Amino acid sequence: DVQLVESGGGVVQPGGSLTLSCAASGFAFDDYTMHWVRQAPGKGLEWVSLITWDGGVTDYADSVRGRFTLSRDNRKNFVYLQMHSLRPEDSALYFCAKDVSPNLGYSLEHWGQGTLVTVSS
Amino acid sequence: DLQMTQSPSSLSASVGDRVTITCRASQHINSPLKWYQQKPGKAPQLLMFGPSSLQSGVPPRFTGRGSGTDFALSISNLQPEDSATYFCQHAKTFGGGTKVEV
């Protein structure tokens, strides 16, 4: 079975940094694009970032571009979301998700349970 | 930037009813919308990524249609387990969500 397990969330002060990890198992990890999507408490879904199967293409929402960096380790089956210059509006539950495609399919077939990021002084 | 406007934001219906959720794009879209179901405290689940691309295990009571700028998700023979929030998605943009209460 496909499993995605996020970790690394926590409380951080505005301007701080945090790195989220997503451990993947149960599928050929290096065959698929991976995404991060976030959801503020009681709010809707916001797409954050993607990385294609080989790491060749990354893309970011305008709201995080220049502050967040997504990478992957296909030997360890992990994706990493480095977040810098965090703002209170970045507070959300961050989901890692697997695409159905190795490229830009944007069909998020499997999701983890999320890791909570709170940006507050 | 593309905007996806979902309506209604919430609805209440009875078991056995048919409900329709609409999603309007601010510009023409050339590919099918994706639809997700999210139950409280859970991660979203992909329902379909096109009118003929129902995810495994999703009952055929869920149907998607539309093209261009206007899309819809219909749920027929509504069941209690269909109580959830539904989101449409095109590429990087999600709709605001529709909470369905059965």
Contacts between the chains, C-beta under 8 A, distances in Angstrom:
chain1	res1	chain2	res2	distance
A	37	B	44	7.9
A	37	B	94	8.0
A	44	B	87	6.7
A	44	B	94	6.1
A	44	B	95	7.5
A	44	B	96	5.1
A	44	B	97	4.7
A	45	B	36	7.6
A	45	B	38	7.9
A	45	B	44	6.6
A	45	B	87	5.6
A	45	B	89	7.7
A	45	B	94	4.4
A	45	B	97	7.4
A	46	B	94	6.9
A	47	B	89	7.8
A	47	B	92	4.5
A	47	B	93	7.1
A	47	B	94	6.5
A	59	B	92	7.6
A	61	B	92	6.5
A	62	B	1	7.7
A	95	B	43	5.8
A	95	B	44	7.6
A	100	B	49	6.8
A	104	B	91	7.8
A	105	B	49	7.9
A	106	B	34	7.1
A	106	B	89	7.1
A	106	B	90	7.6
A	106	B	91	4.8
A	106	B	92	7.2
A	107	B	34	5.5
A	107	B	46	6.4
A	107	B	49	4.1
A	108	B	34	7.5
A	108	B	36	7.5
A	108	B	44	7.4
A	108	B	46	6.0
A	108	B	89	7.8
A	109	B	46	5.3
A	109	B	55	7.4
A	111	B	43	3.8
A	111	B	44	5.9
A	111	B	45	7.3
A	112	B	43	6.5
A	113	B	42	7.9
A	113	B	43	5.7
A	114	B	43	6.4
